[in-house]
Amino acid sequence: MNIYMAEERVSIYRGLKNVYVAESKICLIDHERGKIYYYGYDLDELAQKSSYEEVLYLLLHGRLPTRREFQEFLDRIRGSMRLDPEVLEVMKRVPKDIDMMEALRTVVSYMGNLRSRGPEYTREDVVDYTIDLVAKMPSIIGGLYRMWRGEEPLEPREDLSLAANLLYLITGREYDERDVRGLDMSLILYAEHGMNASTFAAVVVASTGSDYYSSIVAGIGALRGPLHGYANTGALEQFLEIGDPSNVERWFKENIESRKRRLIGFGHRLYRIHDPRAKHYRRWLEENRERFDEETRRVYETAMKLYEVAMNSFLTEKGIYPNCDYWSALLYYVLKLPKEVYTPIFAMSRIAGWSSHIAEYREDNILIRPKAYYIGERDKKYVPLDER
Ligand SMILES: CC(C)(COP(=O)(O)OP(=O)(O)OC[C@H]1O[C@@H](n2cnc3c(N)ncnc32)[C@H](O)[C@@H]1OP(=O)(O)O)[C@@H](O)C(=O)NCCC(=O)NCCS
């Protein structure tokens, strides 16, 4: 929007659409060709050949590790997986009827009280903080979920990857290698996505010179919103609300066409085409379809029918296609993960991207401080309280 005033022309970029706030070497999103690169590496290749741990290294150091460096990195992750007793105490105390993202915000904030070295920190400190935090996330997410159901939290296992630990610590089960691979792929795909809302929130806090954990807490707060990370939880709720493929057409007409509800898991600020991450989820779902039980098959078919109806609706004319949250919700459901953990898993993965941007931004820091164009009243007379 452009506003003309006598002395100046003001441009207002609502929602900061198309505004660049920094130079970055971390992530290239080619939204026209549908390609994403992390530090120059094609995400399509990383999703198929790499692991979340390796991508975490890449995002923290700007390059892939040698075998020895990677081994040391994995050792550090394994050595950091256990929770401090004080953190477990805080987890026990958070109310059980709140959303897990809000509980996560509190727990991570408390971890900052134990770990933070304050506002002065280096890139090496960011690496230390991130390893410690990401390594503990499976125990935090699994622990909260189990405690809320009156079960004891489980001990993390050093013989398992972060993805396998997540599955184990939430459900208490050891999963098939294909399932672990599916979740690992999802962690890779969620790890980084440019200057999205939660990354920007984290960077805004970092730009003031504040401490690392305050930035991460800001990122978690932003990701909790339904227009951002919470969309994966919302997408699953939507599939369950519809209930059966035979209800899809009626539901779509009533809710999306008539009541103008937003279709959750559809639309993206950057893409007017398919989200480039979607194909990896779809391939996994297709390859593993044979293994779905009856209940899973019903939800899967409901989601596929909804996809088909939406793709033949007014939405595609507007450039609104499914985003990765639509598909990750389906993958997590197939893995029999409870919906409480969907957005927390996204948060765990994205700590990689937040940390990477925090470290990069601080290397050439400038306080982020935009303006709001004032359109309110002027020169109003103050009337004392007892005369009003
Ligand atoms: C992600 C999202 C916030 C991007 O929004 P945006 O870039 O600000 O786009 P806008 O909100 O300006 O939407 C543009 C138009 O498309 C419509 N639209 C966008 N997403 C829509 C959706 N999921 N369902 C129905 N209509 C949608 C808007 O109503 C608007 O219509 P209008 O021009 O007639 O007013 C939006 O697509 C959305 O709310 N999606 C659902 C939540 C979601 O899945 N979020 C995860 C994103 S990765």
PDBQT file of the ligand as one rigid body, heavy atoms in Angstrom, charges set to zero:
ROOT
HETATM    1  C1  LIG A 401      -0.284 -19.541   4.950  1.00  0.00    +0.000 C 
HETATM    2  C2  LIG A 401      -1.210 -18.355   4.723  1.00  0.00    +0.000 C 
HETATM    3  C3  LIG A 401      -1.349 -17.589   6.034  1.00  0.00    +0.000 C 
HETATM    4  C4  LIG A 401      -0.542 -17.461   3.670  1.00  0.00    +0.000 C 
HETATM    5  O1  LIG A 401      -1.290 -16.368   3.614  1.00  0.00    +0.000 OA
HETATM    6  P1  LIG A 401      -0.958 -15.026   2.794  1.00  0.00    +0.000 P 
HETATM    7  O2  LIG A 401       0.248 -15.147   1.978  1.00  0.00    +0.000 OA
HETATM    8  O3  LIG A 401      -0.989 -13.922   3.776  1.00  0.00    +0.000 OA
HETATM    9  O4  LIG A 401      -2.161 -14.964   1.832  1.00  0.00    +0.000 OA
HETATM   10  P2  LIG A 401      -3.506 -14.276   2.182  1.00  0.00    +0.000 P 
HETATM   11  O5  LIG A 401      -3.910 -14.595   3.579  1.00  0.00    +0.000 OA
HETATM   12  O6  LIG A 401      -3.378 -12.842   1.813  1.00  0.00    +0.000 OA
HETATM   13  O7  LIG A 401      -4.465 -15.016   1.176  1.00  0.00    +0.000 OA
HETATM   14  C5  LIG A 401      -4.645 -14.654  -0.182  1.00  0.00    +0.000 C 
HETATM   15  C6  LIG A 401      -6.025 -15.093  -0.593  1.00  0.00    +0.000 C 
HETATM   16  O8  LIG A 401      -6.086 -16.501  -0.585  1.00  0.00    +0.000 OA
HETATM   17  C7  LIG A 401      -7.059 -16.976   0.351  1.00  0.00    +0.000 C 
HETATM   18  N1  LIG A 401      -6.474 -18.116   1.061  1.00  0.00    +0.000 N 
HETATM   19  C8  LIG A 401      -5.183 -18.263   1.425  1.00  0.00    +0.000 A 
HETATM   20  N2  LIG A 401      -5.007 -19.452   2.012  1.00  0.00    +0.000 NA
HETATM   21  C9  LIG A 401      -6.214 -20.057   2.014  1.00  0.00    +0.000 A 
HETATM   22  C10 LIG A 401      -6.666 -21.304   2.494  1.00  0.00    +0.000 A 
HETATM   23  N3  LIG A 401      -5.828 -22.145   3.093  1.00  0.00    +0.000 N 
HETATM   24  N4  LIG A 401      -7.967 -21.626   2.343  1.00  0.00    +0.000 NA
HETATM   25  C11 LIG A 401      -8.819 -20.777   1.733  1.00  0.00    +0.000 A 
HETATM   26  N5  LIG A 401      -8.448 -19.562   1.252  1.00  0.00    +0.000 NA
HETATM   27  C12 LIG A 401      -7.159 -19.217   1.390  1.00  0.00    +0.000 A 
HETATM   28  C13 LIG A 401      -7.292 -15.806   1.289  1.00  0.00    +0.000 C 
HETATM   29  O9  LIG A 401      -8.567 -15.874   1.873  1.00  0.00    +0.000 OA
HETATM   30  C14 LIG A 401      -7.127 -14.645   0.358  1.00  0.00    +0.000 C 
HETATM   31  O10 LIG A 401      -8.300 -14.521  -0.393  1.00  0.00    +0.000 OA
HETATM   32  P3  LIG A 401      -8.818 -13.067  -0.899  1.00  0.00    +0.000 P 
HETATM   33  O11 LIG A 401      -7.697 -12.547  -1.762  1.00  0.00    +0.000 OA
HETATM   34  O12 LIG A 401     -10.060 -13.379  -1.626  1.00  0.00    +0.000 OA
HETATM   35  O13 LIG A 401      -9.011 -12.266   0.358  1.00  0.00    +0.000 OA
HETATM   36  C15 LIG A 401      -2.590 -18.817   4.234  1.00  0.00    +0.000 C 
HETATM   37  O14 LIG A 401      -2.462 -19.480   3.010  1.00  0.00    +0.000 OA
HETATM   38  C16 LIG A 401      -3.322 -19.695   5.238  1.00  0.00    +0.000 C 
HETATM   39  O15 LIG A 401      -3.961 -19.164   6.162  1.00  0.00    +0.000 OA
HETATM   40  N6  LIG A 401      -3.250 -21.049   5.094  1.00  0.00    +0.000 N 
HETATM   41  C17 LIG A 401      -3.877 -21.954   6.026  1.00  0.00    +0.000 C 
HETATM   42  C18 LIG A 401      -2.977 -22.194   7.227  1.00  0.00    +0.000 C 
HETATM   43  C19 LIG A 401      -1.752 -22.984   6.851  1.00  0.00    +0.000 C 
HETATM   44  O16 LIG A 401      -1.826 -24.047   6.250  1.00  0.00    +0.000 OA
HETATM   45  N7  LIG A 401      -0.593 -22.470   7.270  1.00  0.00    +0.000 N 
HETATM   46  C20 LIG A 401       0.683 -23.134   7.038  1.00  0.00    +0.000 C 
HETATM   47  C21 LIG A 401       1.497 -22.329   6.097  1.00  0.00    +0.000 C 
HETATM   48  S1  LIG A 401       2.977 -23.166   5.663  1.00  0.00    +0.000 SA
ENDROOT
TORSDOF 0
